[in-house]
C-alpha cells in the first residue's frame, strides 16, 4: 500500500466525518479559498475552523465540488461571516440556486437541510484554477452526482476527489435512486481518475490517502456488485439516507424518526421500488434493524441513537 505524500504548502484539510464533508483550505499570499463547507448542523464549527486557520485574513473564495447538503450546507454561514466571499459551483444547478428552487435541488427530496446561499460564478470543467500557488484542473466527475467535479493538481499529482472516490468506495449513485442510469458514469469517472494517476487523494469523507490503485480496485468491485444487483444499491442508498439523518438528530424517538422517514420523497420512492409488499413502517423497521446489526445505530424500544454519538 502506498502512503500519501505530504500535502504541499498552502493545502490544509479539515477532516470532518460523514455528516459533514471534509473541507480543504487553499491559501497563498494573495488569496484564501475553501473547497466544500460541510453540513448545516456543523456550520458554526466550519466557520470556527476556517477563521482559526486564517486568523486576521479573510476567506476570499468558496467553491463546491457538488451541491449535496453535506458539501454546501455551511455556505450561507460562511457568507455571513465573510461578507465579501465569492462562491462558485459546478454548472448544472446554477439557476435553481440563483432562484432557490428547492424541488430541483436535492435537499427536499432527501429530507435534508441547506440554507439558501448566494452564487457568484461557476466552477467550469475544462478550466484551470490557481489556488495555493498551484495550478488545479477542473474535471467533470458525474456518477454520484451528475454535476460533480474533481480538482487535480498535476505538479503534486494531488486529487480532491470529493465523493467520486473514497479509500473504500464512493458515494451513493443518486441518479440510480431516481431511475436514471448512473453506474456507467461512475465507471467513466473511475477511469478518468486512473488516467490522472494521482499520488495523493483528498476524499470528500475520510482521511487523505495514497493507495490509488487499491482504492480503484475496491471501488470497481463495489460498482460491479451494484451494477449486477441494482436493488442492492437502492437498499444501500435507503440506509445511507436514514443513517445520515440519524447523525443529524443524534438521538430521537423511534416514532418521530419513522414519521420523518415516511414524509421523505426519496424514501417513499424507494419503498415503492423495494418494499411495496410491506407497509412502509414495516419496511423502514427492517432497514433500521439492518443498520442496528451493522453497528450503525442503537435501536431501542422507544428511542433511536446514532452509534457514534
N, C-alpha and C positions, 0 to 999 in steps of 0.2 A: 504494500500500500504506500503510495507516495504522500508525503506530508505537504501541507500547504506552505507555500513560500511566504516569508514575511510581507505584510502589506506595505506598499510604498508610502513615503511621507505624504501626509495630507489626506490619507484614506483611513477613516475610523469607522468601525462597525459597532453599533449598539445591538447586541443580540437580545431579542425580546422574549420570544416564546411562540405559542400557537394562536393566541388570541390577537396579538399584535405582531405584524411583520417586523423583521429586522429593519433598522434604519441605518443608512450609510451616509456619513458626513464627509464631504469632499471639500477641502479648503486649500487655498494658496494665498499669495499676498494680495490678490485682487478681489477674490470672491469666495463665498461660502455657499455650498449647495447641499441640500439634503435629498436623498433618494428614499421615498416612501415614509409614511408618517404614523403607521400603526392604527389601532382601533380607537374609536371614540372613548371607550371606557378607560383607556390608558393615555388619553390626550394630555392630561396635566403632567404625567410622567415624561411623555415625549418632549414637551416644552422644557421641562426641567433638565433633561439630559442634554438637549441641544444648547440651551442657554448656559449651562455649566461648562460645556466644552468650548463654547465660543467666547465666554467671558464678556468683555466690553464690545466685541464685534457683533455685527448684525448678521442674520441669515438672509442672504440675498435672493436665493432661488430654491424652490421646491419642485422636484419632478417625481411623478408617479410612474412606476413600471406598468401598472394597470389599475383599474378603479374598483377592485373588490374592497369591501369595507375595512378589512384588516390592513390594507396598504394605504388608504387615504382618509381614514377616519379622524386623523389628527390634523388634517389640512386646515380646517376652519380655526382651530385653536392657535395654530402657528401663524395664521394670517392676522389674528387679533394681536398676538404678541409682537409680531414683526409687521407693522402696517405697510411697509414698502415691499413686502415679499412678492416676488414674481413666481407664479405657479404654472407649470406646464404638464400636460397629459398626452398620452398617445392619441392619434386621430381615431375617429370612430364614434366616440360618445361626446364630442365637443358640444354639439347643440343641446342634447339633453342636459348636460352640465350647465351650460350658459343659462338655460331656461329652467333648470332643476325640475325636469320631468321624471319624477321618481319611478313611475311604472316602467320606464325604458332603462333605468339603471337596475342594479342587482339587489338593492337594499330591501325594497318592499317584497319582491318575490321570495327572498331568503329569510325574511323576518329579522334582518339585522338593521343596524343604525349607522348613518353617516350624515353629519350636519352639512348643509349646503355650504359650498365654498366658491370663491371667485376664481375665474380662469383667465390667465394672462396670455397663453400661447400653447403651441403644440410641440411634442417631442416626436419628431418625424423619422420613421425608419429610412435608412439610407444616408442620413446625415451624420456628421461627426461633430461632437461637442468637445469643449475644452473645460475640464474640471480638475482641480488639484494639480494644475500644471501639466496635465496629461491629455492625450487625445483619446476620446471614447467613441466607438462606433455604436450607433443605434440600430438594432436588428429587430425586425418583426418576429414574434415568437408565439403564434397562435397555438391553441390546443386547450390548455387550462382555461384561458380566456381568449376570445378571438382577437382582441385588440391589444394584447400584452406585448411588451418589448423587453429585450435583454440588452445589457450595456457591456461592451467589450473594450478593454484597453490592450491593444496589441503589444505595446512596449513591455508590459509586465505579464502578458498573457493572463490577465485578470478579468474574470467574468462576473458581473452582477446578474445572476440567473433567475432572480425572482422566484416564481412558482413553477417555472418550466423544468427545473431540475434541482432536486434536493440530494443530499448524500444518500438517502434511501427512498427514492421515489420522485413524485411530482404531485402537483395539486389536482384535486378533483377536476375532471374534464366537464365543465359546466354545460357546454353545448350539448353533450350527450344526454344530460339530465332533461334537456328541453326537446329531445328527439331529433337533434341536428348532429350530423357526423362530426366528430372531433378527434377521434383516435388517429386518423391519418395526419392531422395537423400536429398532434403530439409527436408522432414518429418523425415528421419532417423537421420539427424543431430540435429533436434529439440529434438528427443527422447534422443540422446546422452547428450545434454545439460541438459535435465531434470534428467537424471541419475547422472550426475556430481553434481547436486544440488548446483550451485554457489550461494553465498550470495551477491556478488557484481560483476557487469559486466562492462567491458570497451568495448564499441562497436566500430566498425570502424568509425561510424559517430554519433554525438550526445553526450549528457552528460553521465557520469558514472551513473549507476542506480542500484537499488537493488530489484526491483519487478520482480523477475524471473518468478514467476507463472503467473502474469498478462501479461508479455511480451510473454510468450509461448502461452497463450490463444489467444492473439491478432494475433500472427504470424500464429498459426494453422488455425484460422478463415480466415485470408488472403490467406493462402495456399489453403484451401478448395475452396474459391471463384475462385482462379486462375485455380485450377485443374478442376473445373466444367465448366469453360469457358476459355480455353487456349487462345482464340483470345483476351480476355480482358487483359490477362497478356502480350501478344505480343504488343498490343497497348500501354499499360503502359510502356513497355520496349522502344518502339519507342520514346515516350515523354520524358523518362528519358535521352536518348541519346541526344535529342535536347536540353533539359534544361541544361545538363552538358556542352555541347559545348557553349551554350549562356553564361553560367557563366564564361567560359574562355574568350570569346570575350568581355563580359560586355555590349558593345553597338556595333551594326553593321547594315549595310544597309540590308533591307529585301532581296534585290536581291542577295547580296553576301552570305547571310546565306542560302538562298534557293539553290544557286549554290553549296555551300559546301555540304548541306544535300543530294543533288541528286548524289553526287560523292561517297558517303559513302556506302561500300558494304552491311553493316547491314541494312541500310535504304532502299537500293534497294531490298534486300530480303524481308524485312517486307512489303514493298509496294506490292510486288507480292503476299504475303500471305493475306494482309488485305485490299488493296485498288486498286486492279488491274482493277476495273471497272471505276477508275478515272485516269486522267493524274497524274503523280507523283507530279507535282507542286500543283495541286488542293488538293491532299491528304495531302501533307505537310501543306498547308494553313489550312486545317481542324484541324490538330494537334496543330498548333500554336494558333488557335482560342480557342481550349480547354485549352491550357496552360494559355492563357490570362484570360479566365473566372475563372480559379482556382487561379489567382493572382500570377502565377509563372513568368510571363513576362509582359512587357508593349508593346503592339502591335500598332505601328503607321503606317501611310500610307506608309512611306518610311524606317522607322527605327525600329529595334527591340532592346529592352533593358531588361537586367535581372532585375527583380523586386527588388532584394536585392542590386543592385548597389548603 
